[in-house]
Amino acid sequence: MSFDEGWKRGEGGVEAPGVRADGEKAMEGAAGLLQVKEVSFEYRNGAKCVTALQSVSLQADEADFVCVLGPSGCGKSTLLRIIAGLLQPTSGLVLVRGKPVKGPDAGRGIVLQQPTLYPWLTVYENVAFGPRLRRMNRDRVERIVRYYLERMGLWEFRGLRPYELSGGMQQRVALARALATDPEIILMDEPLGALDALTRERMQELILEIWRESRKTILFVTHSVEEAILLATKVVVMSARPGRILAEREVPFSRRCAGVSGRAIRGDRDFVKLREELTEMIWEAV
């Protein structure tokens, strides 16, 4: 059962935060939650004008998990920051539910490669920051923070500062903080890139579990072809700079293989075939 339908109970017997403030239920599969239309972006490098993105268009519907792949410097992170409202495109338009994105918004949570946690706040206070900013009452804040920290296996570390945690634990706090404000869209910019291989696998499994349960829409930037195929419902492949969309591929594994380990999925014949196809496409793009 999804967050928007309201879970009765969460992990560890904790009440789940559940229903949106407006009481609406998510309409899974409703079209056009996020639309990127002919977005281009240029920046100045001294006297030179450099085109980072060129006429990029894509769409993400509710409960989609879209992974963006491409060579280094192709504008993946720039695209994510434009969708987040942190940058304005040189041309083109980003729409959420048909409304133009003009700046950052609580409806779009963001998780970066390096966790941008507030070092002077505890783990609890970091996760509580968004709900408190939205003026939720103390009991609701407590319920939300406890739920997500227990879900991430971090409740016992709630009184620590971020610098007292491992890199993987910090990323779990960053993910909990992004989820605590109940955004419609979660933007993730290579959030697992700095982790060791084993921690990365565990985080992939956790992100998939959270996505399946919450039915959030996720846009996830990664350099890893395997990671994209494992997590995504749709993979978008970008060209070298200026970044353009080369291809989109629907991917079944994240929806089809609930309860199956990532290692088992990676050995699937269709998985291997798609991995080789996308890897070759990126090599040709470079």
C-alpha positions in Angstrom: 0.0 0.0 0.0 1.3 3.4 -0.9 2.1 6.4 1.3 -0.7 8.4 -0.4 -3.2 5.7 0.4 -1.9 5.8 4.0 0.0 2.8 5.5 -1.6 1.5 8.6 1.7 0.6 10.2 5.4 1.0 9.3 8.5 -0.9 10.1 9.0 -1.6 13.8 5.4 -0.9 14.6 5.7 2.9 13.9 2.7 4.7 12.5 3.5 5.7 8.9 3.1 9.4 8.1 0.8 8.4 5.3 -1.7 10.7 3.7 -0.9 14.0 1.9 -2.1 17.2 3.6 -4.8 17.6 0.9 -6.0 14.0 1.5 -5.7 13.2 -2.2 -4.7 9.7 -3.4 -2.0 9.3 -6.0 -3.4 8.2 -9.4 -0.8 5.7 -10.5 0.0 6.1 -14.2 -1.6 9.5 -14.6 0.2 11.1 -17.5 2.5 14.1 -17.5 3.4 14.7 -13.9 6.8 16.0 -15.1 7.4 17.4 -18.6 10.7 18.7 -19.9 10.1 20.5 -23.2 12.9 21.5 -25.6 15.2 22.6 -22.7 18.6 24.1 -23.7 21.2 25.6 -21.3 24.2 27.7 -22.0 26.8 29.0 -19.7 29.8 31.4 -19.9 33.3 30.1 -19.7 35.2 33.4 -19.8 34.4 35.0 -23.2 33.2 31.7 -24.6 29.6 30.5 -24.5 29.3 26.8 -23.9 26.1 24.8 -24.7 25.6 22.2 -21.9 22.1 21.0 -23.0 20.4 21.2 -26.4 16.7 20.7 -27.0 16.2 18.1 -24.2 12.6 16.7 -23.9 11.4 14.0 -21.6 8.4 13.0 -19.5 7.9 11.2 -16.2 4.5 10.0 -15.0 3.4 9.2 -11.5 5.3 6.3 -9.9 7.9 6.3 -12.7 11.6 5.7 -11.9 13.6 7.4 -14.6 17.3 6.9 -14.8 19.4 9.3 -16.8 22.6 7.9 -18.3 25.4 9.5 -20.3 29.1 10.3 -20.5 30.7 12.7 -18.0 30.1 16.3 -18.9 26.9 15.7 -20.9 24.7 17.9 -18.7 22.9 15.3 -16.6 23.4 17.2 -13.4 22.6 20.5 -15.1 19.3 19.0 -16.3 18.5 17.8 -12.7 19.2 21.2 -11.3 16.9 22.8 -13.9 14.1 20.4 -12.9 14.7 21.2 -9.3 14.4 24.9 -10.0 18.0 25.7 -9.0 18.9 26.8 -12.6 16.7 28.5 -15.2 17.0 27.1 -18.8 18.3 29.3 -21.6 15.3 28.1 -23.6 12.5 25.6 -23.2 10.2 24.8 -20.3 9.9 22.5 -17.4 6.3 21.7 -16.2 5.0 19.9 -13.1 1.3 19.1 -13.4 1.2 21.6 -16.2 2.6 24.5 -14.2 6.1 26.0 -15.1 8.9 25.4 -12.7 10.2 28.9 -11.6 12.3 27.9 -8.6 12.8 25.3 -5.8 9.6 23.8 -4.3 8.8 21.4 -1.5 7.1 19.2 -4.1 10.5 18.3 -5.5 13.0 16.7 -3.1 16.7 16.5 -4.0 19.5 14.1 -2.9 23.0 14.8 -4.1 26.1 12.7 -4.4 27.6 14.2 -1.3 25.0 14.5 1.5 24.3 18.1 2.1 23.3 17.7 5.8 23.4 20.5 8.3 26.5 19.6 10.4 25.4 21.6 13.4 22.1 19.6 13.6 21.5 16.1 14.8 20.2 13.3 12.6 16.8 13.8 14.0 16.9 17.6 13.5 18.1 17.2 9.9 15.1 15.0 9.0 12.7 17.2 11.0 13.9 20.4 9.3 11.5 20.2 6.3 8.4 19.2 8.2 9.1 22.0 10.8 9.5 24.5 8.0 6.1 23.5 6.7 4.8 24.3 10.2 3.6 20.8 11.0 2.6 20.2 14.7 5.1 18.5 17.0 3.3 15.2 17.1 3.2 14.9 13.3 6.9 15.9 13.0 7.8 13.2 15.6 5.7 10.6 13.8 7.3 11.4 10.4 10.9 11.5 11.6 10.6 8.4 13.7 9.0 6.5 10.8 11.7 7.4 8.3 14.6 6.9 10.6 13.3 3.5 11.7 12.7 2.7 8.0 16.3 3.6 7.3 17.6 1.7 10.3 18.8 4.9 11.9 16.5 5.6 14.8 19.2 4.7 17.4 21.6 7.2 15.8 19.1 10.1 15.9 21.1 12.1 18.5 24.4 12.0 16.5 25.8 14.7 14.2 26.3 13.9 10.5 30.1 13.8 10.8 29.8 10.9 13.3 28.1 8.7 10.7 29.6 6.6 7.8 29.0 7.8 4.2 26.2 5.2 3.7 24.5 6.3 6.8 24.7 9.9 5.8 23.1 9.1 2.5 20.3 7.3 4.3 19.7 10.4 6.4 19.7 12.6 3.2 17.1 10.3 1.7 15.0 10.3 4.9 15.1 14.1 4.9 14.0 14.3 1.2 11.1 11.9 1.9 10.0 13.6 5.1 8.5 16.6 3.3 6.4 14.2 1.2 7.5 15.5 -2.3 5.8 14.3 -5.4 9.1 14.0 -7.2 12.5 13.0 -5.8 15.6 14.1 -7.8 18.7 12.1 -7.1 22.1 13.2 -8.6 24.5 10.2 -8.4 23.6 9.6 -4.8 25.5 6.3 -4.5 28.6 7.3 -6.5 30.8 7.9 -3.5 29.9 4.6 -1.7 31.8 1.3 -1.6 30.4 -1.5 -3.7 28.6 -3.4 -0.9 27.1 -0.3 0.6 26.0 0.8 -2.8 24.2 -2.5 -3.4 22.4 -2.2 -0.1 21.4 1.3 -0.9 20.0 0.3 -4.3 17.8 -2.3 -2.6 16.6 0.3 0.0 15.8 2.9 -2.7 13.8 0.3 -4.6 11.9 -0.7 -1.5 11.1 2.9 -0.7 10.0 3.6 -4.3 7.8 0.5 -4.5 6.1 1.3 -1.3 5.8 5.1 -1.7 5.1 5.2 -5.5 7.0 8.4 -5.7 8.3 9.6 -9.0 12.1 9.4 -9.1 14.5 11.0 -11.5 17.9 9.4 -10.9 21.2 10.5 -12.5 23.9 7.8 -12.6 27.0 6.8 -14.6 26.4 3.1 -13.9 24.5 1.3 -16.7 23.8 -1.7 -14.4 22.4 0.6 -11.7 20.1 2.3 -14.2 18.7 -1.0 -15.5 18.3 -2.4 -12.0 16.4 0.6 -10.7 14.6 2.2 -13.6 11.2 1.8 -15.2 12.7 4.0 -18.0 16.3 4.7 -19.0 17.1 7.9 -20.8 20.5 7.9 -22.6 22.2 11.3 -23.3 24.8 12.2 -25.8 28.2 13.9 -25.1 28.1 17.7 -24.7 25.9 19.4 -25.8 23.6 16.9 -24.0 20.8 15.6 -26.2 18.5 12.6 -25.7 19.8 9.7 -27.8 17.3 7.1 -26.7 14.7 6.0 -24.2 14.2 2.4 -23.1 11.4 1.0 -21.0 12.9 -1.3 -18.4 10.8 -4.1 -16.6 13.1 -5.3 -13.8 12.3 -2.9 -11.0 8.6 -3.6 -11.2 8.8 -7.3 -12.2 11.4 -8.5 -9.8 10.2 -7.4 -6.3 11.7 -9.7 -3.7 14.4 -10.9 -6.1 18.0 -9.9 -5.2 19.9 -7.4 -7.4 22.6 -10.0 -8.0 20.1 -12.5 -9.3 18.6 -9.9 -11.6 22.0 -8.9 -13.0 22.4 -12.5 -14.3 19.1 -12.4 -16.3 19.6 -12.8 -20.0 17.5 -9.8 -20.9 19.3 -7.7 -18.3 22.7 -8.6 -19.9 21.4 -7.9 -23.4 20.1 -4.4 -22.4 23.3 -3.6 -20.5 25.5 -4.4 -23.5 23.1 -2.3 -25.8 23.2 0.7 -23.6 26.9 0.5 -22.9 27.7 0.4 -26.6 25.4 3.4 -27.2 27.3 5.4 -24.6 30.6 4.4 -26.0 29.5 5.5 -29.4 28.3 8.8 -28.0 31.7 9.5 -26.5 
